[in-house]
């Protein structure tokens, strides 16, 4: 199957962001892609975390998720995209990945587990962390995909839980903040998650100037099969479950493992 990355420069203008998404979806659909992955917070984003994130959050279903459903159905392509999710009776909002099928039906949501309280920022001031125990895995065209978000990639346990749940491809929407050595960290961590889990990783990052760009698709051997530069772009690549199976047969590190991650005990106070 074919997977696309929609690397866009997200702004605080929802209509403009949706227009960029629509353009990328059309390009991916014309390229024959089965799925396109957009960055974290593709719905709305700005520099610095403040009350505006809460004010611009939306429910699911809501205007943004409904628009994604309509685009998916129009172009017959599944879509995964980041948004800010409002939830009743919550003081904070969720950093959520919404996934809709090629027929425009919701097939999965993932609320970010690990919040970016690092490098001088505090995501937890406005975003609530997910306390869900079960990993989010869904299937398309006979291939199983697992969901992570941005900072989650720094936590190997997050990826391993998805692989233990059957994931062959890890989707990592991100808004990777620029900074000292950050571009190097991004590529190193994405490739490491692919190598240690013998899985594809589809890492879709926001483009410059608010993020570093360099979205990529990495195969189960850690080979970068597609990599974008810093600007907006839509790029596609073929992925194959048979490639995952072949790599896991040659390098059975998951089967050879002598311990497991305990899902029930993974939420820390």
C-alpha positions, 0 to 999 in steps of 0.5 A: 500500500502507499502512504503519504505525508502532508507536511504543512506550515500550520498557523492560527487560521483554521480555514487556511490550515484546512485549505492546505490539508485539502490540497495535500489530500488531493495530491495524495489521492491523485498519487494513489495513496491509501493513507495520508498522515498530517502533523500534530495540531494540524487544525490550529497552532501558534508559537507559545502555549497559552489560553488560546489553545483551550479557546480554539479546541473543538469537540469530536465530532466537530467542524474539523473532524467532520471536514476530514471525514468529507475530504477522506470520502471525496478522495477515497483516502484515509486521513490521520491528523492532529487537533486540539480536542475539547472535552466537557468538564475539563479545565484543559484540552487534549492533544489528539490524533483523529483518524478517519477511513477512506469512506469518511468514518471515524476509525480511531483517536489517540490522546497524547500520553507524554506532554512536552514539559521540556526545553523551556516549554510546558505543554501540561499547562494547557493540555491534559495527558491521556490516562488510557491504558490500551494502545491505539491500533487500527487496520487499513488494507490488511496492515496494522497501524499504531498511533503516537504523538511527537514527544512520545517518540522519546519514550521507547515503551510507547512504541513497544506497546503498539508493536505488542498490540500488533502494529506494523507501522508507527504513525508519529504526527509531530510539531517538533520545536526547533532548538539546539541539536533538535533536528538530530534528535528527531531523525535519530529517535525516529530511526531508532524506533523503527530499528528496535521495533522492526517496524515502519515509522511514518513521522509527519512533522509541521514545516518551518518556521514553527517546527523543523520539518524533515518528515520521513518514512523509515522502513523496518531496517531503519532505512529512510525511504522518503524524507522531506526538507523544511518547507510544505510538501506532500510525499508518498512511499510504498510500505509492505507488511511483507517487508516487516515480516522479512525483517522480523524473520532476519532480526527477531529481536522482539521474539528474542526479548526476555521481558515485556512492558506492563501496560496495566502499570504504565500510568504514573501518578 
